[in-house]
């Protein structure tokens, strides 16, 4: 299954998410609690290790206070 995953895109999304998350001043655990996502999953997203579901992305952008298109812009 790895051959169909765009690892470069996952890493870029992770870096973008981490940058935005850090701007909130929240730790992985704090953000995870607000978003209802496991803190280990937040770490995997930060580091581009996981293909993120639409429902997880929806929870993330709600906590960040941005749109999904803002999160994905320029990736």
N, C-alpha and C positions, 0 to 999 in steps of 0.2 A: 504494500500500500504506500510506502514511502516514495515510490517513484512518481506518484501522481501529486504529491504534496510539493508546493512551492516553498522550499525552505527559506529562500531569500525574502519572500513576502512575509512569512511568519516572523522572521527576525525583525523585519522593518516594522511590522505591526506591534511586536513586543516592545521595540525601542520607543515607538511613538506613545504607546500606552504607558510605559514606565515614566517617560518624560512628563506626560500629563498628570499621572498619579502623583508623582513627586511634587508637582506644582500645588497640589492640594494640601501638602504637608502631612498626608496620611501614610502610615506604614502599610506594608502588605496586609498585616492582620487587621488593622483598622479599616482599610478599604474593603477587604474581604467581608468583614462584618456588615458594613453598610450595604454592600452589593448582594449579600446572601450567597457568596461564592467561597469555597474553601481557600484558605490562605496558601496552601500548596499549589492550587490551580492558578492563583494570582502570580506566584513565582514562575510557574511554567509559561504563563502568557508573557510576562516580563522578558523572559529569556528566549522566546520564540520556539519553545519545545512542543507546543500543542496547537492543533487546529481548533480554533475557537468557534463555538456554536453561535447562531444568531441570537438565541435567548441569553447567552452569557454576554455577548456584545451589547445587547439591549440593556442589561443590568449595569454594565460598565458605563455606558454613556449617560444613563440616568444619574448615577452618582457623580460623574464628571460635570454634568450640566451642559453637555454638548450634544450635537446630533451625530448619528452614525456616519453621515457623510463627512463631518468635520474630523472624526477619528480616522477615517480611511483616506482622507485627502492626501494627495501626493505620494501615495504608496506605490 
